[in-house]
C-alpha cells in the first residue's frame, strides 16, 4: 500500500463519465489499538469525518477490512466486521462504521460513481439490502487496491479509465468469492437433505437416484458432494445409521438378532451379523454383554 494513511480525492471530466464508471476517492488506513476514529486529516470533507457517527454519501464505496475488527451499520442493520469483510456503501443510504477501540483495523477503499454501478443496482446484482459480505483474506483484492493507488499517483492519460476497469474487476472478484460461499452453503444443504432422507428410511431401503432427484441433482453429484463433506459414500452413511439403530434396539428392546435384521431391512440375519461385526468389532450377540 502507499502508506499506513493514504487518501486521495479525484477529479473527473465529462469524457471520464462516458466510461460509465469513474473513481471519486481512494485510500487506506491502518488504525492501531486505542487510536480515535476516523483519524484526523487536513482537507478531509466533514461528510467523511462523520463515518463513525452516521453519514450519507452521494457515491458508492467498496471498503475491504484486511485486519482487525469492528462494526458496520447500513440502514437498520448492524454487522460484526472481522478480517476479510467487505462493506458496500450506496448513495443516499445512511451508514456508519468504526474499528473496535482495543483492536483497531486496516481498511482499504475506493469510491466511485457512474451508470455501470447504477445498472448493477437496477439489475439487483448490487443491493442496499445486502451491503455486507464476509469473503475472507485474499491477496488478489489487495493487489487490485495497490494497482488502483498506483494509477491514482501516476495519473497517466486516461487513468480514470484504468481505475474504472479495476473497480469492475474488484466487484467481479467479490461476486466470485460470494458465489463460492453460496456453493459451499448449497453443498451443505444437499448433504443435510440426504441425511434426513436416510434417517426417515432407516427401517427400509433408499434409491440414490430417487434421493438425488428429490434434491434436484444427479446421483453422481450427490455422491461427490456427500463424500466431500462426510468422508463416506451415501450408502456407507446409510449403513452407519442402521448399525447405530441396531445398537439402540439391542440395548433397549432385547429382541432376537433375526428380528432386528429384518426390522432394519437387511436381507438376512447372517449378512446383518457380519456387517455389524465389521463396523463395531464384535458380533451383535455379544453387544449387550460388552455394552451393558
Secondary structure, DSSP 8 states (H G I E B T S, - for coil): ---SEEEEE----HHHHTTS-EEEEEEEEEE-TT--SS---TT--HHHHGGGT-B--SSEEEEEEEEE-EEEEETTEEEEE-TTEEEEE-TT--EEEEE-TTT-EEEEEEEEESHHHHHHHHTTSS-TT--EEE----HHHHHHHHHHHHHHHH--TTHHHHHHHHHHHHHHHHHHHHHHHHHHHHHHHHHHHHHHHHHHTTTS---HHHHHHHHTS-HHHHHHHHHHHHSS-HHHHHHHHHHHHHHHHHHHT---HHHHHHHTT-S-HHHHHHHHHHHHSS-GGGHHHH--
